[in-house]
Amino acid sequence: MGDITYADLQRMQSAVTDTVRYEVGQARTEFREKFAELKDLHEAQDARVDRHEQAIARLDERLKLSARGLLVGLTKKQKAALWTIAGGAAGVVFDGIRHLAVMVFTIWAKGVRP
């Protein structure tokens, strides 16, 4: 039978080394792909959590403003517009009361009694 020579051992070592390097390279590639997927999922989850936290913060801010009152969260222009509308509405109400009073006094002056 044949003897194993030093060259045979060198070829065997080279083949084993190349095989191990190839398998390690494949394992690294798989690991990097899976790690990238997990990283993407984690980043997506973090982004979702951030959006939820921002929404909760906005909701808390709205609740704080509404708890303090309606006029607290409005700008000066919005407040001025509300006061203008309220003044106009009050004028309409007072004008209606005046018309009712004139009608009642007119009927009473003509002598009609309920």
Residue pairs with C-beta under 8 A, 6 or more apart in sequence:
65 72
65 73
66 73
71 79
71 82
74 82
